[in-house]
Amino acid sequence: MIAQIVFSLVLLAILLMAIVQLRQIPLVGAVVIGAALFGGYLIWSPEQATAMAHWLGVGRGTDLVLYVWVLISFAVMLILYFNSREQLQSVTTLARAFALAEARPEPEQPDDPDKTARC
């Protein structure tokens, strides 16, 4: 019972963080909210995890929770990877634009009479 309360409090904190972040990263926030709600359901009725696992063809409820956790973790990593690539592309574009805006043409050198005479 104590573990269920502690786990529920942790999930509640995660749920609140996900709700706050929902506007910034909607897909990740929605997945985290769904996972937190699903986790809270399984914390308070662990026999349902086993029933769902048997229905899905997985041996134990613990294995089902582990598989779902791995899938969600990979999905979040993939989303973060794509966001990181997008930010890197934005920084590159911004750096190029800044470099072009700050570029100054080289001042022209006066013609050297010695060079023209040699040609």
Secondary structure as the mmCIF struct_conf table of DSSP 4:
data_model
#
loop_
_struct_conf.conf_type_id
_struct_conf.id
_struct_conf.beg_label_comp_id
_struct_conf.beg_label_asym_id
_struct_conf.beg_label_seq_id
_struct_conf.end_label_comp_id
_struct_conf.end_label_asym_id
_struct_conf.end_label_seq_id
HELX_RH_AL_P HELX_RH_AL_P1 ILE A 2 GLN A 21
TURN_TY1_P TURN_TY1_P1 LEU A 22 GLN A 24
BEND BEND1 ILE A 25 ILE A 25
HELX_RH_AL_P HELX_RH_AL_P2 PRO A 26 TRP A 44
HELX_RH_AL_P HELX_RH_AL_P3 PRO A 46 LEU A 56
TURN_TY1_P TURN_TY1_P2 GLY A 57 GLY A 57
BEND BEND2 GLY A 59 GLY A 59
HELX_RH_AL_P HELX_RH_AL_P4 GLY A 61 GLU A 102
HELX_LH_PP_P HELX_LH_PP_P1 PRO A 105 ASP A 112
HELX_RH_AL_P HELX_RH_AL_P5 PRO A 113 ARG A 118
#
